Each structure stands twice: as C-alpha cells, then as structure tokens.
Amino acid sequence: MRPSGYTTAVPSGRISGPALYNEERLQLIDALSKSTDAATTIDARTSRRKSYLSETIHWFDGESLKRRSACLGIRRIKGCHTYDVLTKMIKDLHKVYEVVDKREIPDRTFQELRNSTLLKIQLLLNEQTSSSVNSDLIMKLIGKLFIQKNETRWNSE
C-alpha cells in the first residue's frame, strides 16, 4: 500500500491524491447543486471486528436525464451504533458534499416514533398477561412470548 498524500501522474496528465480528491468532490458538489432531487442509501457493515458506515447518493442528471450515483464516503463507526452516532456521521458526510436534506426527520419526530413503538410493545405485553387466550395468540403469531418482570415480595413478618 502507498502512503496517503502520494502523487503520481495519470494518463490524462492530471495529478492524483488529495488534489484529485478535491477536484472530484467539487465536481460532485456542482452536479448535485444542479439536481432537483436526490436519494441516499446507507449501509453499515462489520469486517474483521470493525464497523463501517457507507453512504451512496443517487440523482438524475438534469441535462441527459441519466441516473447517476456516487459514493459519498465510507467512515469507521467507533463505539455504539446509536441513533446519535449514526446521525452525526451522516450529517458530517452531507456537510462535506453540501448535500441539503430537505426531508430530514427532526429529532422530535424520531422520539415520537420511538415512543409510539415502545407503547405498542407495552400494549402487547399487557395483552399477553391479561389472558391465556391472548398469550396463545401471541405465541402462535410470533412464536415466542415476551419476557415478563416477576416482582417477588418478601414478607419479613
């Protein structure tokens, strides 16, 4: 492997390395600024006990109407794969390429969605404990029952 920051001449006469990266980055920013719509795909993967997040952007070229795609980046995920960590990484990639997310889900909406999901799980748990018929139905649909808290009360008298 070559060390980072190397430069070599390429057949077109251009320089590779950091200068080429910056030139390509600016070209992508220009192409995206001319596009009215774009979509991104995110992929998180683990290789050799290290986790990575990659993001690809897809858009239509306004002049040729051809679908275009580019990799915005691959970053190492350090620590837990929580909403906060992944969101920061995605926003950092968007900042580098000046991607404006017009339909970004605000944190408040995410919290509401999470709370709604937790509420539905709690309702299922309550249904499971309310009758054996409900418990049998959940077992039939899911194949398992939810683990329930079992509070033990000790009477010291």
C-alpha positions as CSV (number, residue, x, y, z in Angstrom):
1,M,0.0,0.0,0.0
2,R,1.2,3.5,-0.7
3,P,1.2,6.1,2.0
4,S,-1.5,8.7,2.0
5,G,-0.7,12.0,0.3
6,Y,1.2,10.5,-2.6
7,T,1.0,12.0,-6.1
8,T,1.6,10.3,-9.4
9,A,1.0,11.3,-13.0
10,V,-2.1,9.7,-14.6
11,P,-2.6,9.2,-18.3
12,S,-4.7,12.4,-18.6
13,G,-1.9,14.4,-17.2
14,R,-3.8,15.2,-14.0
15,I,-2.5,14.8,-10.5
16,S,-3.9,12.1,-8.3
17,G,-4.1,12.1,-4.5
18,P,-5.5,14.9,-2.4
19,A,-5.7,17.4,-5.3
20,L,-7.7,14.8,-7.4
21,Y,-10.0,14.1,-4.5
22,N,-10.8,17.7,-4.0
23,E,-11.4,18.2,-7.8
24,E,-13.7,15.2,-7.9
25,R,-15.5,16.4,-4.7
26,L,-16.1,19.9,-6.3
27,Q,-17.4,18.3,-9.5
28,L,-19.9,16.2,-7.4
29,I,-21.0,19.2,-5.4
30,D,-21.6,21.1,-8.7
31,A,-23.6,18.1,-10.2
32,L,-25.7,17.8,-7.1
33,S,-26.4,21.5,-6.9
34,K,-27.9,21.3,-10.5
35,S,-30.1,18.3,-9.4
36,T,-33.6,18.9,-8.1
37,D,-33.9,15.5,-6.3
38,A,-31.5,13.1,-4.9
39,A,-31.8,10.0,-2.6
40,T,-29.2,8.4,-0.4
41,T,-28.6,4.8,0.7
42,I,-26.8,3.9,3.9
43,D,-25.1,0.6,4.6
44,A,-23.5,-0.4,7.9
45,R,-21.3,-3.4,7.9
46,T,-18.7,-5.1,10.0
47,S,-15.4,-6.6,8.8
48,R,-12.7,-8.1,11.0
49,R,-14.5,-6.8,14.1
50,K,-14.5,-3.2,12.8
51,S,-17.8,-1.5,11.8
52,Y,-18.2,0.9,8.8
53,L,-20.9,3.2,7.5
54,S,-21.1,3.9,3.8
55,E,-23.4,6.3,2.0
56,T,-24.2,6.5,-1.7
57,I,-26.2,9.2,-3.4
58,H,-28.3,8.8,-6.5
59,W,-29.8,11.5,-8.7
60,F,-30.8,12.2,-12.2
61,D,-28.6,14.4,-14.5
62,G,-30.8,17.3,-15.5
63,E,-29.3,17.5,-19.0
64,S,-29.1,13.9,-20.1
65,L,-31.8,12.5,-17.7
66,K,-29.5,9.6,-16.9
67,R,-29.4,8.2,-13.4
68,R,-26.1,9.0,-11.7
69,S,-24.6,7.6,-8.5
70,A,-21.6,8.4,-6.3
71,C,-20.2,7.2,-3.1
72,L,-20.2,10.0,-0.5
73,G,-17.9,8.1,1.8
74,I,-17.0,5.2,4.0
75,R,-16.4,6.0,7.6
76,R,-15.4,3.8,10.6
77,I,-18.1,3.6,13.2
78,K,-16.5,3.8,16.7
79,G,-18.5,3.0,19.8
80,C,-22.2,2.1,19.9
81,H,-24.3,2.1,16.8
82,T,-26.8,4.5,18.3
83,Y,-29.1,7.0,16.6
84,D,-27.0,9.9,17.7
85,V,-23.7,8.4,16.5
86,L,-25.0,7.4,13.1
87,T,-26.9,10.7,12.6
88,K,-23.8,12.7,13.3
89,M,-21.7,10.6,10.8
90,I,-24.4,11.0,8.1
91,K,-24.7,14.8,8.7
92,D,-20.9,15.1,8.5
93,L,-20.8,13.4,5.1
94,H,-23.6,15.6,3.9
95,K,-21.7,18.7,5.1
96,V,-18.5,17.6,3.1
97,Y,-20.6,17.3,-0.1
98,E,-23.0,20.2,0.7
99,V,-26.0,17.8,0.5
100,V,-29.1,19.6,1.7
101,D,-31.6,17.2,3.2
102,K,-35.0,18.8,2.6
103,R,-37.0,16.0,4.2
104,E,-34.8,15.3,7.2
105,I,-36.7,13.8,10.1
106,P,-36.3,16.1,13.1
107,D,-35.1,14.5,16.4
108,R,-38.6,15.2,17.9
109,T,-40.3,13.1,15.2
110,F,-37.8,10.3,15.8
111,Q,-38.5,10.4,19.6
112,E,-42.3,10.3,18.9
113,L,-41.8,7.3,16.6
114,R,-39.7,5.5,19.2
115,N,-42.2,6.3,22.0
116,S,-45.1,5.1,19.8
117,T,-43.2,1.8,19.1
118,L,-42.5,1.3,22.8
119,L,-46.1,2.0,23.6
120,K,-47.2,-0.7,21.2
121,I,-44.8,-3.2,22.7
122,Q,-46.1,-2.4,26.2
123,L,-49.7,-2.9,25.0
124,L,-48.7,-6.3,23.6
125,L,-47.1,-7.2,26.8
126,N,-50.2,-6.2,28.7
127,E,-52.4,-8.3,26.4
128,Q,-50.2,-11.3,26.9
129,T,-50.6,-11.1,30.7
130,S,-54.3,-10.4,30.6
131,S,-55.5,-13.8,29.5
132,S,-54.3,-17.2,28.3
133,V,-56.2,-16.8,25.0
134,N,-54.1,-13.7,24.2
135,S,-51.0,-15.4,25.3
136,D,-51.7,-18.3,23.0
137,L,-52.4,-16.0,20.1
138,I,-49.1,-14.1,20.6
139,M,-47.3,-17.4,20.8
140,K,-49.0,-18.5,17.5
141,L,-48.2,-15.3,15.7
142,I,-44.7,-14.6,16.9
143,G,-43.5,-18.0,18.0
144,K,-42.4,-16.7,21.4
145,L,-43.8,-14.9,24.4
146,F,-42.4,-11.7,25.9
147,I,-40.3,-12.0,29.0
148,Q,-42.2,-10.5,31.9
149,K,-40.9,-8.9,35.1
150,N,-41.6,-11.1,38.1
151,E,-41.6,-9.0,41.2
152,T,-41.1,-11.1,44.3
153,R,-42.3,-9.6,47.5
154,W,-40.9,-10.9,50.7
155,N,-42.8,-10.7,53.9
156,S,-40.4,-10.4,56.7
157,E,-43.1,-10.8,59.5
